[in-house]
Amino acid sequence: MIEPDLRDRLLSEPELLLEDKDVMNALIAANERTMGSNIVDLRGIAMERLEARLERLEDTHRSVIAAAYENLAGTNQVHRAILQMLDPLSFEDFLKTLNTDVAATLRVDCIRLVLESVQPEESPSFLRKLGDVLYVAEPGFVTDYLSGGRNVPIRPVVLRQVQPDNDNLYGDRSGWIRSEALMRLDFGKGRLPGMLVLGAEDPHQFKPTHGTDLLAFFAGVFERTMRRWLS
């Protein structure tokens, strides 16, 4: 028998039972047992299906909210990196900021700016001092690196694992960088293209299945900033 105090409380607040999922399941199961095994309870079957559907909807709801928060965090991250990139007043400080403050904000292990030059070995001395950030290459390097040597359309943003035969781009970090984000840069009419590279030691940080909208926006701002420095 139910204790009188408990019985009185349940009668006065029946919604307590309705809001408790485990208690309701136990009551339904007890009802089915009293009906015997020869009777099919269509209402119970319908409730089980509705419950399963509700659980799926709740899982989807949680996934959507998590994705929204992740996108918002990524947007804020890129915005902070852009503000840091716009602070320097000299080109040398601009490049150094890339591999320090901007890299830390974007949570990558290194950043490389690739500039094509007709005579890369004769690059100015101040560019050679920035070798940790700047990579001066021969014409055609950007297209070959983005395509991986294959005859495929060039996408503005490429996410992939680092290819073993192309890791000389990272200098002392070669062998440590396992995934990369590559952004093709257009510096305007009459200028050779460039490429911005984000490298990560985590092989899964940049994957082809990830979205590229934020990186495309970051590359667009970087591209326009570089045009001003080059002019």
C-alpha positions as CSV (number, residue, x, y, z in Angstrom):
1,M,0.0,0.0,0.0
2,I,1.1,3.6,-0.7
3,E,1.8,5.6,2.4
4,P,-1.0,8.1,3.1
5,D,1.3,11.2,2.9
6,L,2.7,10.1,-0.4
7,R,-0.7,9.2,-1.8
8,D,-2.1,12.6,-0.8
9,R,0.8,14.4,-2.4
10,L,0.4,12.5,-5.7
11,L,-3.3,13.2,-5.8
12,S,-2.7,16.9,-5.1
13,E,0.2,17.2,-7.6
14,P,-0.3,14.6,-10.3
15,E,1.9,16.5,-12.7
16,L,4.9,15.3,-10.8
17,L,4.3,11.8,-12.2
18,L,3.7,13.2,-15.7
19,E,7.0,15.1,-15.7
20,D,9.1,12.1,-14.6
21,K,10.0,10.1,-17.7
22,D,11.2,7.0,-15.7
23,V,8.1,6.8,-13.5
24,M,5.8,7.1,-16.5
25,N,7.7,4.3,-18.3
26,A,7.4,2.1,-15.2
27,L,3.7,2.7,-15.0
28,I,3.1,1.9,-18.7
29,A,5.2,-1.3,-18.4
30,A,3.2,-2.4,-15.3
31,N,0.0,-1.8,-17.1
32,E,1.1,-3.9,-20.0
33,R,2.1,-6.8,-17.7
34,T,-1.4,-6.8,-16.1
35,M,-3.0,-7.0,-19.6
36,G,-1.2,-10.3,-20.4
37,S,1.0,-11.4,-23.3
38,N,-2.0,-12.1,-25.7
39,I,-3.1,-8.4,-26.0
40,V,-1.3,-5.9,-28.2
41,D,-1.3,-2.4,-26.6
42,L,-1.4,-0.1,-29.7
43,R,-1.3,2.9,-27.5
44,G,1.9,1.7,-25.8
45,I,3.5,1.1,-29.2
46,A,2.5,4.5,-30.4
47,M,3.9,6.1,-27.2
48,E,7.2,4.3,-27.7
49,R,7.5,5.5,-31.3
50,L,6.7,9.1,-30.2
51,E,9.3,8.8,-27.4
52,A,11.9,7.6,-29.9
53,R,11.0,10.5,-32.3
54,L,11.2,13.0,-29.5
55,E,14.7,11.8,-28.5
56,R,15.9,12.1,-32.1
57,L,14.5,15.7,-32.2
58,E,16.2,16.6,-29.0
59,D,19.5,15.2,-30.3
60,T,19.1,17.3,-33.5
61,H,18.2,20.3,-31.4
62,R,21.4,19.9,-29.3
63,S,23.5,19.4,-32.4
64,V,22.1,22.6,-34.1
65,I,22.8,24.6,-30.9
66,A,26.3,23.3,-30.6
67,A,27.0,24.1,-34.3
68,A,25.6,27.6,-33.9
69,Y,27.9,28.2,-30.9
70,E,30.9,26.8,-32.7
71,N,30.2,29.0,-35.8
72,L,29.8,32.1,-33.5
73,A,33.1,31.3,-31.7
74,G,34.9,30.8,-35.1
75,T,33.5,34.1,-36.4
76,N,34.7,36.0,-33.3
77,Q,38.1,34.3,-33.6
78,V,38.5,35.4,-37.2
79,H,37.4,39.0,-36.3
80,R,40.0,39.2,-33.6
81,A,42.7,38.0,-35.9
82,I,41.7,40.6,-38.5
83,L,41.9,43.4,-36.0
84,Q,45.4,42.2,-34.9
85,M,46.5,42.0,-38.6
86,L,45.4,45.7,-39.2
87,D,47.3,47.1,-36.2
88,P,51.0,47.1,-37.5
89,L,52.2,50.3,-39.2
90,S,55.1,48.7,-41.1
91,F,55.2,45.8,-43.5
92,E,57.9,44.1,-41.4
93,D,55.8,44.3,-38.2
94,F,52.7,43.2,-40.3
95,L,54.5,39.9,-41.3
96,K,55.9,39.3,-37.8
97,T,52.4,39.8,-36.3
98,L,51.1,37.0,-38.6
99,N,53.3,34.4,-37.0
100,T,52.7,35.5,-33.4
101,D,49.5,37.2,-32.4
102,V,47.4,36.2,-35.4
103,A,48.7,32.6,-35.3
104,A,47.8,32.4,-31.6
105,T,44.4,33.8,-32.1
106,L,43.6,31.4,-35.0
107,R,45.1,28.5,-32.9
108,V,47.5,27.4,-35.6
109,D,51.2,26.4,-35.2
110,C,52.6,28.5,-38.0
111,I,51.6,30.9,-40.8
112,R,53.4,31.3,-44.2
113,L,52.9,34.0,-46.8
114,V,54.0,32.8,-50.2
115,L,55.0,35.4,-52.8
116,E,56.0,34.4,-56.3
117,S,59.0,36.2,-57.8
118,V,60.7,35.9,-61.2
119,Q,64.1,35.8,-59.4
120,P,63.4,34.5,-55.9
121,E,67.0,34.0,-55.1
122,E,67.6,37.8,-55.5
123,S,64.9,38.8,-53.0
124,P,65.7,41.9,-50.9
125,S,67.6,41.4,-47.6
126,F,64.7,42.6,-45.4
127,L,62.6,39.8,-47.0
128,R,65.2,37.2,-46.2
129,K,65.1,38.3,-42.5
130,L,61.5,37.3,-42.5
131,G,62.1,33.8,-43.7
132,D,60.1,32.3,-40.8
133,V,57.0,34.0,-42.3
134,L,57.7,34.8,-45.9
135,Y,58.4,32.1,-48.6
136,V,59.5,33.5,-51.9
137,A,58.9,31.0,-54.8
138,E,59.2,30.8,-58.5
139,P,56.2,31.7,-60.7
140,G,53.7,28.8,-60.9
141,F,54.5,27.5,-57.4
142,V,51.1,28.6,-55.9
143,T,49.1,26.8,-58.6
144,D,51.2,23.7,-58.4
145,Y,51.0,23.6,-54.6
146,L,47.2,24.2,-54.5
147,S,46.5,21.5,-57.1
148,G,49.0,19.0,-55.7
149,G,50.5,18.7,-59.2
150,R,47.2,17.5,-60.7
151,N,45.2,19.0,-63.5
152,V,42.2,20.1,-61.4
153,P,40.3,23.4,-61.0
154,I,41.9,25.6,-58.4
155,R,39.7,26.4,-55.4
156,P,40.2,29.7,-53.5
157,V,40.5,27.8,-50.2
158,V,42.0,24.3,-49.8
159,L,42.0,22.2,-46.6
160,R,44.0,19.1,-46.5
161,Q,46.7,17.1,-44.7
162,V,50.3,18.1,-45.6
163,Q,51.7,16.1,-48.5
164,P,55.1,14.6,-47.8
165,D,56.7,15.9,-50.9
166,N,55.6,19.5,-50.3
167,D,56.6,20.0,-46.7
168,N,59.7,22.1,-47.5
169,L,57.5,25.1,-47.3
170,Y,57.6,24.9,-43.5
171,G,61.3,25.0,-43.0
172,D,62.4,23.9,-39.5
173,R,58.8,22.8,-38.8
174,S,58.8,20.3,-41.7
175,G,57.6,16.9,-40.4
176,W,55.7,18.6,-37.6
177,I,53.0,20.3,-39.6
178,R,50.4,17.6,-40.5
179,S,47.4,19.6,-41.9
180,E,47.1,23.0,-43.7
181,A,44.7,25.6,-44.9
182,L,45.7,27.2,-48.2
183,M,44.2,30.4,-49.4
184,R,45.0,31.8,-52.9
185,L,45.7,35.5,-53.0
186,D,45.1,37.8,-55.9
187,F,47.2,41.0,-55.7
188,G,45.7,42.7,-58.7
189,K,46.4,43.1,-62.4
190,G,50.0,42.7,-63.4
191,R,51.1,41.0,-60.2
192,L,51.9,37.4,-59.6
193,P,49.5,35.5,-57.3
194,G,50.3,34.7,-53.7
195,M,49.2,32.2,-51.1
196,L,48.5,32.4,-47.3
197,V,49.1,29.1,-45.5
198,L,47.9,28.1,-42.0
199,G,49.7,25.0,-40.7
200,A,48.7,22.8,-37.8
201,E,50.4,19.9,-36.0
202,D,47.0,18.3,-35.5
203,P,46.3,16.2,-38.7
204,H,42.6,16.7,-38.3
205,Q,42.5,20.5,-37.7
206,F,42.0,21.2,-41.4
207,K,40.0,18.6,-43.4
208,P,38.3,18.9,-46.8
209,T,34.9,18.3,-45.2
210,H,35.2,21.5,-43.1
211,G,33.5,24.8,-44.1
212,T,35.7,27.5,-45.7
213,D,33.5,30.6,-45.5
214,L,35.3,32.2,-42.6
215,L,38.7,31.4,-44.1
216,A,37.6,32.9,-47.4
217,F,36.6,36.1,-45.6
218,F,39.9,36.2,-43.7
219,A,41.8,35.7,-47.0
220,G,39.8,38.5,-48.7
221,V,40.8,41.0,-45.9
222,F,44.4,39.8,-46.0
223,E,44.5,40.1,-49.8
224,R,43.3,43.7,-49.7
225,T,45.7,44.6,-47.0
226,M,48.6,43.2,-49.0
227,R,47.6,45.2,-52.0
228,R,48.1,48.4,-50.0
229,W,51.5,47.3,-48.8
230,L,52.6,46.2,-52.3
231,S,51.5,49.5,-53.8
